[in-house]
Amino acid sequence: MEGHLQLEDARLYQQTNLVTDPECGMRISKAFAKSSMEYCGREYYFCVDECRRKFESNPGAYASPQRSE
């Protein structure tokens, strides 16, 4: 029987790939993000499409240098 490691399920992989949805503040894994987009050279990840739409309507409100993951 062969076994396969799914990286998105490995604890270490999860911890190093957690990001914060800039709209709602939820911590999510990049592997399971429902949506993402690039803004000003940085990739942003979202838990649901609605959060991405809110971000897109006014990205400058979320993408300030003071906000961090």
N, C-alpha and C positions, 0 to 999 in steps of 0.2 A: 504494500500500500504506500503510495507516494503522498507526501504532505507538502503543502505550499504555505509559505508565510505571506500573509497579506499585510503589507506595510501600514495601510491605514488602520489596522487593528492593533499594531504593536504599540505598547505604552510609550516607549521612547520616541517613536515617530510622532505620536499624538502630541506629546509635550512640546516638541520642537516645531510643530506646525500649527499650534494654536494661534489664532488671531482674534482681534476684537472687531465685531461689526461696528463701523463708525456711527451708524444711525441709532441703533438700539442699545449698544454696549454689550451684547451677548458674546461670550467667548465661544468660538467655533473652530473646528479643524478645517484647514484649507481643503482637505480631501472631501469633506462633506458640505462645503459651502454651496448654497443653491445658485449663487451668482457672484460674479466679480467684474471689476472694471479698472482700467488704468486712468489715473488723473494726476497730472503734473509729474509724470515719471514714476509714480508709485502705484502699486497694485492694491486695491481694496477688495475685501471679501464680505459677503452678505449672507445672513441666515435665510432670508426669504427675498423674493423679487420686490416686494413692497418696500423693503428697506433700501434696496438699490434705487428704486424710483424716487424715493424721498431724497436720497443723497444726490442723485442726478439733478434734481430741481434746484439745488443750492449747494454745490460741493464745497465752495469756499467756507461755508459755515462749519463744516466738519473737518476739512483738510488743513487746519492750521498747524504750525510747527509745535504748538504747545500740546496738542493731542498726541498720545502715543499708544502703542498696543500694549 
